[in-house]
Amino acid sequence: MIGLAGCGRMGAPMLAALRDGGTRAIGFDIVDKGTDHITTNIMAFAPQLETLFCVVRDEDETNALLFDTQNLMGTAPNLQRIFICSTLSPRYVRGLRERVPDHITLIDAPMSGAVVAAKNRTLSFMLGGTADDIADATPLLSLMGRHFHHMGGFGSGMQAKVLNNLLAASHTAMTRLVLDWADEAGLETAALLNLIETSSGQNWLASGYESIEFAKHGYAPDNSIGILVKDVAAALDAAPDGADTALPKQVQATIRALKARS
């Protein structure tokens, strides 16, 4: 059986894609989602579990799922493969190999594209693992995504993901600042975004401003802007020794200070 833990904004459409693709997939979440294929009862989820997609929020929830509160290492005797899809510190992810039994295949498979790509089944996956493990996993991942980037051994996918998200965070911070300044200057938002799309300032957030669900949001600890702040922290945790982290920290602070746009 395939299970997906963490049926939130990203996990729920990913689970739907797996089920629509003909797999026998069920979900687990600590919050009741009101559907019969997502359970809050770990013992209705764990015993038959063979492949797990972990899409929980952060390291604390990952620890709870795998080792502590839900303890899949102790409650899922048939578990053979885990995909780590959450965006976490690469240092933490690499450390999982020592904590998870050797007979369980570990693949880091964080994804990019936001909720719109999850719903459209066009996610980009950044993958870490052996070539054989990635080849075996690709048909399943193809139900949810369109782009697959094998970055190297286990942990490499997460390293690439946090670097990608560091760029996404900088795009978010600067694009929002530009739009606020444009408001003050009396420029029309749609006209400026059209200009940016065909000019040197083109970036992901500006291009997807009307479709990315969090593009206009302000910061809250539990929303996508808050997750982006967390993702910058994951990148900082994996910064090279002696690296200048002033700019990433400023980007993080700017995102934390964002107010909602109408």
Secondary structure, 3 states (H helix, E strand, C coil): CEEEECCCCCHHHHHHHHHHCCCCEEEECCCCCCCCCEECCHHHCCCCCCEEEECCCCHHHHHHHHCCCCCHHHHCCCCCEEEECCCCCHHHHHHHHHHCCCCCEEEECCEECHHHHHHHCCEEEEEECCHHHHHHHHHHHCCCEEEEEEEECCCHHHHHHHHHHHHHHHHHHHHHHHHHHHHHHCCCHHHHHHHHHCCCCCCHHHHCCCCCCCCCCCCCCCCHHHHHHHHHHHHHHCCCCCCCCHHHHHHHHHHHCCCCCC
